[in-house]
Amino acid sequence: MNIKNYINGSFQNPIDNQWLDNFNPSNGEVYGQIPNSSKLDVESAYQAAASAFPSWSKTTLEERSRILIKISEALEANLQRFAEAESKDNGKPVSLAKTVDIPRAASNFRFFGNAITQFSSESHDSVGQDAINYTLRQPIGVVGCISPWNLPLYLFTWKIAPALAAGNCVVAKPSEITPMTAYLLGEICNDAGLPKGVLNIVHGLGTSTGQAIIEHPSIKAISFTGGTSTGAHIARVAAPMFKKLSLELGGKNPNIIFADCDYDDMLDTTVRSSFANQGQICLCGSRIFVENSIYERFKTDFVHKVKALKVGHPSHQSTNIGALVSKPHLKKVKKYIEIAKEEGGSILCGGHQVQLKGYENGYYLEPTVIEVKSDECRVNQEEIFGPVVTLMPFQTEDQVLDMANKVKYGLSATLWTNDLKRTMRMSNQLQAGIVWVNTWMMRDLRTPFGGVKASGVGREGGFEALRFFTEAKNVCIKY
């Protein structure tokens, strides 16, 4: 199946007629092609967006809200179709896409469709000066949204929904590894009555298509989710052009477990926070620190549960761990397992590629638990982004806090304790954009989301996203 660009409300071949193979991770086979779009395609998308902007930016909030909610309802009505497409493209279990990815994508449109109607201006009565100040929040213009492959439609819509709600027009690029659901979204947008040119989706490589978006002189803001090195490159290109930037980047998240936790709840949640989506979530707790008094018990119980996880074809209902997203990514994750061995780590379970009968060329890997001796090792300092976690014991709160913060990343952290004072102390001191206490991945779309240090710049979610996709203008009137 050939995917096409979605520009000005229609599906178009790439102008240069250059194509990329699209692989099915479950069997390693090519099942279609996608455009390898050039600057010409990006310029075409920009022109469509620029032409649509004057009308869309003046569209009433009620009408924008109505269209976004209609897109949400259409995604819900096509849940099975989109879930199967996401699974085929990404390698994740259909059951996961059906219960998490596609419902969340629908929620993104619904949430921001409603949020824009509550996004208010501010006014300030300058007492004694006979003046009033009010602050307008105006759409930026044409913005660029670039999303990753791990949660394809989920994170794609997390960007474009607030951008559209705020009155911007969008040139968007999904990952070239997982383009299918973004392509299908174009059909949904047309059926929902989204005006032509308001959303434009161009497919291709980050080094060509993505580069054309970030360096376009008239695309005024870039929202990007992906790797830290790519984010640094985008900043180098876009910052001198004075573009607004929102960069949600990598993570190496600590999962800190104290002996006074609710043990069974912690154990079940930790298995999920380690290996959900094959460990390919930037929020996964990849460094597990366990208080010494329960360390051996936890190690035994955790490994037992991990060994019970079933690696299988994404379409099978019993599958817990599907395929990794691509052959190069599988190779990268396997390399880190070898690095762990070289550094003296002990493989407690997993560590091997899996060949499924009938799908021998698929990108499957056993969920892997590694006991490490030092937090300074590479597998504890570098983002692996796969079904691999490390274990280490700790003695004191200060010790584990030091280890948790001693990485270049600062996206999220998970803390398991029933000590309220400890909860408050550590939540304040953990260097992370989000801290979960006695839970993981519990999200409220109203809250700010993002990281510190090498995990990014800016915040997404709620009114934070609407603030990013608007420019503040103060008006002062003397009366």
Buried (B, 14 or more C-beta within 10 A) or exposed (E): EEBBBBBBBEBBBBBEEBBBEBBBBBBBEEBBBBBBBBBEBBBBBBBBBBBBBEEBBEBEBEEBBBBBBBBBBBBBEBBEEBBBBBBBBBBBBBBBBBEBBBBBBBBBBBBBBBBBEEBEEEEEEEEEEEEBBBEEBEBBBBBBBBBBBBBBBBBBBBBBBBBBBBBBBBBBBBBBBBBBBBBBBBEBBBEBEBBBBBBBBBBBBBEBBBBBBBBBEEBBBBBBBBBBEBBEBBBEBBEEBEBBBBBBBBBBBBBBBBBBBEBEEBBEBBBBBBBBBBBBBBBBBBBBBBBEEBBEEBBEBBBEBBEEBEBBBBBBEEBBBBBBBBBEBBEBBBEBBEBBBEBEBEBBBBBEBBEBEEBEBBBBBBBBBBBBEEBEBBBBBBBBBBBBBBBBBBEEBEBBBEBBBEBEBBBBBBBBBEBEEBBEEBBEBBBBBBBBBBEBBEEEBEEBBBBBBBBBBBBBBBBBBBBBBBBEEEEEEEE
